[in-house]
Amino acid sequence: MTKLPLDGIRVLDLCIVLAGPTCGKTLAQYGAEVIKIDPEHRPPQLTPWLDVGRGKRSISLNIVNPDGLETFLKLVNSADVILEGFRKGVTDRLGIGYQQLKARNPKLVYASINCFGRSGPWEFRPGFEQNAQAATGVQLRNSGGKGQPRPATFTLNDYGTGIAAAYGIMMALLEREKTGQGQQIEAALSYTSATISGQYHVTHQNYVRNDIGGPGVRGLNALTGLYESSDSWVFLSISSNREWETLCGVEEFSNLGLQEEFLSDDLRSKNDLLLREAFEKIFAANSTTYWIKTMSSIGIPLVKNTTAAEIHSDEFNHERGLIKDNDYTNSMDLNSSWGNTSWAGNPVLMSETPLQDINPPIFGGDTVPILEELGLTTEEIDRLRETGAIPEDLPIKI
């Protein structure tokens, strides 16, 4: 089996909501051993478990319990990375803050993930995806020029922050190879939100900002936007004069290339609404299949707006790894109730060290094996059950 880049790295994942677990899953895809630590009273929902719980071992451990905390600290001694997503100050009160754990393990890379960061006037504020969007202007810019904020419905900052944190952790591990020392890294949803909308935060001499305008709900302009065909929606992207001239070589668009209103970039911009109206009539006259074939033949980017059901029913998406499948129907374990499952594939392809296909664990299913690896005897594990540090019945069905 090919050795993966993070083979030998042990991660303790204390996170709950999407960003932190995404970070842990990403590290697992690159070969890290990720141990997800959850108390019995906080079982996950199945959908996020199949998404960002994959690739991890699962131990049900209550670290508020003194015996549970002592057990966790034993795991820290052999860990390389800690992931936590608590509000500032909580980990210190629990006895698992960075300085506290650094004293036990100076090589530890300690990743703190939240919404607004851990310094400044908002350091104690809680927050989630939509709060980060609001705080960084995304919802106003998503208003389509109407002025009323409109939340982006996808959790781009959650996933983006998880991936950014994984990147930071890998860099910290690389630095540790040089210095022998770990460090704390911080990632926040609001930082990610500002970064991925970076062009809106650039200023320079004579720059005129239009925060509320943003791209319209149908796209940036007539040449880059949504159009309704006779049977669905497509997104067109034309980014150069050459592509405009190529488009005007298509019979349906040929008259537009001759009209005075559209003879230059400036004129097309000035008459954008008129151009959009013309495009709308043209696209509505034929099917999406027709337009995809026509535009593909001349190298113009045009893609159908696809439903999740259509994505999953397209065999090509499974063949290229965009969608992964696993059938648990005949499993002898508790996960047989999951049935036929699917999830998104790996985001990066590597020629020599391909990322592993990772599966979700059974909740709490690795508790006893992990404790045995720590050297605990059967009697000591039974005592943890008696004190409430681990559940009496394992594993736990979700």
N, C-alpha and C positions, 0 to 999 in steps of 0.2 A: 504493500500500500504506500502511495506517495506521502511523504512527510509534509504536513501543512505548515505555513509560516508561523503559526502560534502554538504548535505542538509543545507541550510541556508547561504552558502558562495556565495557572489556576486562577479563576475569577469567582468571587463571591458576590452574587447579585441580590441586593436587598430592595430593588425597585418594584414599584407596583404599576403605575400608569405608563403609557405607551413609550415615551422617550427612553427611559432607562432600560426596560426590557428589550427595546430595539437595539440598544447598544450591546447588551449581553448576547443577543442572537447574532449580531454581526461578528462579534469576537468568536463565537462558536463556529460560524461558517468558515473562519480562517484557522480553525483547529484548536482553539482554547478549550480547556475543560471549564465549563461554566456551571456553578452550583447555585441554583435558585433557592433562596431561603424564604420560606413562607410559614406563618403560624397557621394552625388548624382553623382558626376562626375567620381566616381571610382566603377562602378558596376562590380561584379565578373563574371568570366566565370562559366558556369553551372557545368562543370565536377568537378573542385575543390570545388565548393559550395556544391555539393552532397556528397563530400568526407569529407572535413574538416570544412565545414560550419554547419554541423549537430549539433543539440542539443542546439542551441543558439537562443536568441532573437535578432532581427535586428532593429537597429535604424539608420536612415540616418541623420547624424549630421555633419555639417562642423565646425570643431573645430578651423579652421583658422579665421573664422568669430567671431568677439567679442561676439555676442550673443550666438553663438554655443559653444564657449569656456566657457562662464559663465554657460551654461546649463550642459556641461560636468563636470565642477567643482562641481556642485550640486550633480551629480551622484557619484563623488569621495567621497563625505562625507559619503555615505552609503556603499561604496565598501570595499571589503576585499583584492582584488587582482587586479593589473593592469598588462596587457600584452602589451609590445611594442617592435617593431622590427626596429626602426629607426636607422640611423647612429648616432654615438656618437655626442652629441651637439644639435641635432635637437629638442629633447624634451625640453631642457632648453630654446631654442629660442621660442618655442611654448608656454612656460609657464606651461608645464606639466612634468618637470623633477622630479626625485625622491625626491630631497631635497624640491622642491616647493610643491609637493603633500604631502610629509611627514609632513610638517608644518600644513597642513589642517587635516591630518588623520594619527597620529603616529602609528596606528595599521596596516597600509597598507603594504602588501607584493607586491613588485614592481619587476616584472620580465622583464629583458632586454635580447633580443634574437637577435643575429646577426651572422656574419660569423667568425670573427677573435677575438672577445672579446673586452673589453673596457679599456684595458691598454696595454702598450708596443708600439713598433714602428708601428704596424699595426692597431692601435686602430681606425683610421679614414678610413681605407680601406673598400670599399664595397665588397661584394662577395656573391656567391651563391653556390649551391651543388658542381658543378664541380670544382670551385675554392678551396673549402675546401679539395676535394679529391687530387688535385694537390699539395696543400701546405703540406699535411701530407703523401705523398708518395704512396697513394693508386693507382694512375693511372700507376705509374712505376711498382708496384708489380702486377698490373693487366695485364701486357704486355705479360705474358706467356713466359717469358725468352727472348723475342725478342729485348728488349731494347727500343722500341718505346712506349711511354705512351699510355694507352688505358682507356678512362673514363668508369667507371661503369655506366651502363645506367639507374639504378634505383636510387631513391632519398632516400637512406637509411639514410644519415646524416640529411636531412630535417625532416623525420619522427622521427628518433632517438633523435634529439635535442628537438623536441616538447615533446616527452615522458620524456626525461631527465629533461626538464624545469618543467613539471607537477610534477615530483617526487620532485624536489627541492622546488617547491611551497608548496606541501603537508608537507614537512619537516619544512618549515618556518612557516606554520600554526600551526603545532604541537608545535614548539618552542614558538610561540606566546601564546599558552595556558599556558606556564610556566612563561613567562616574561611580557606578556601584550603588547609587542612591535613588530612591523613589521620589515622588513628588505628588502634590495635589493638583488636579486639573478641575476646571469648572466649565460647564456647558449650560446654556440656558435657552429656552424657547425664544425669548425676545432677541437674544443675540443672533440666533439662526434666522429669525424673521427679518431682521435688519440686513443680514448678509445676503440672503437670497433675493431681496428687493433692493440690492445695492445701488443700482443706477438711480433710484429715487432719492438717495442720500448723498449723492455727489453734488457739490456746488463749485462754481468757478465764476470768474468775472463776467458780468452781464447775463448770468444765468437767470431765467425766469421760471420759478417753480409753480406747478399746477397740481397741488396735492389731491384736490377733489376730482379732477378730470379722470386721469388714468385711462386705461383702455376701456372702450365701451363693452357692453355686455355681448356684443357680436364680434369683438375683435379690435385690433389696433386701428385699422383703417379699411378701406374698400379692398385693398390688395392683400391684406392679412386679416382674414376673418371668417366667420361662420356664414354658410349659405344653406338654404333648404332646397334639396333636389326634389324630384317628383315623389320620392319614397323615403327619404331620411335626411340627415344633416351631414355636411362635409365641412372641413376646414381647409381653406386655401392659403398658401404662403408664397407671395411673390416679393422678392427682396432686391431686385436689380432691374435696370433698364433692359438688359439682355433678356431676362425672363419675361418682362412685359412685351417686348417685341416678339418673343417666341409664342406667347399666349395669343397675340394678335394674328399669328399665322394660322390659328384654329378658325375654321369657318364661322362658328357662332360668335366669335369675338372680333372678326376682321374689320367690321365697320367702326368699332371703337378706336382702333388705331388710326383711323383717318379723321376722326372728329377733332376739331380745333381745341375743344376743352381739355383734351387728354394728350396733347402732343409733347408735354414735358413733365418732369417730376413736379415742378412747382404748380403747373396747371392741374395735374391730377390731384395734388394735395388740396388746392383751392376748390376744386369741384368734386371733392371726395363723396359727398352725399349723392350727387348725380351719378357718379360712377358706380356706387354701391347699388343704386336703384336699377341701373342697367344690368349689373351682374345678377341681381336677384331674379330678374325676368329670365335671363339666360339659363341659370342653374335650375330653375323650377321646371324647365321644359323637358329635362331628361333625368334618367335614373342615376343613382349613385354609382352603380356598376359602370354605366356608360362614362361618367365623368372620371372615375378612377382609371379606367382603361385609356381614355383620351389624354389625361394629364400625365400618366405614367409614360406614355409613348413619346412625350416631348420633354420629359424631365422636370415637370412642374410639380412641386410638393402639394399633394392634396390627399387627405385622409378622411375616411368615414368616422363619424362619432359612433363609437361602438358600445353596446351594453355589456355588462358583466357576463350575462348569459351567452352572448355571441362570442366573447373572448374565450370562455370555457368550452364552447362547442366547436371551436376551430382547432382541428388536430395539429395544425402547424404551430400553434402557440404551445402545445404540449411537446412537440418534437424539438423545438428550439429552447425549451426550458423556461419559457415565460411563466408557465403554470406547471406545478408539480402535483402528482396524484399519489394517494396511498389509501388502500382499502383495509380497514380494520374490522370488517364485518365478521371474519372468522377468527379473530384474535381470541386467545384464551385468557387474556387479561381484562382489566376493567375498561380498557379503551375500546372494547368491541362495540360499545354503544355509540361510538363516534361514526361508525359506518364508512361509507365512501367519502373521503376528504380530499380537499385540494387547497393549495396555497401558492403564493407568488414564489418564483424561483430565485436563484442567486442574482444579484445585481451586477456582478463583475465576473468576467471569464478570464481565467489565467491558463496559459498554455502548458506550463510545467507543473504547477501546483494548483490544480483545479479545486475550487471550493467544494466542500463536502455537502451532500444532500442531508439535511438534518431533520429529525423528527421530534415531535413533542414528547415529553416524558409523561408518565402517570404521576398525578399530583401526590407528592410524598413518597413515591415509589422507591426512591434511593436513600431514604432516611437511615434504615438499618445498615446497608452496605457502607455508607459514608462513615457512620459511627464506628463500625468495625474497623475501617481503614485507619481511624484515629487511634485504634488500640483499645477501645472500650470492650469490656466483657459483656456477656449476656446479662449478668446481674446488674452491671452499671447501666445498661440500656433499659432494663426493667425499672430501675430507680428513676430514670428520666421520665418514664411513663407515669410512675406514681406521683411525681412532683409536678406534672403538667408541662414539662419542658418539651415533650413530644406527645403526639396523640396516642391513646391506648390502641386504637385500631388503625392499621396502615395496610396498603395505601388507601387513598381517599378518592371516591368517585366524583367526577365533575360532569 
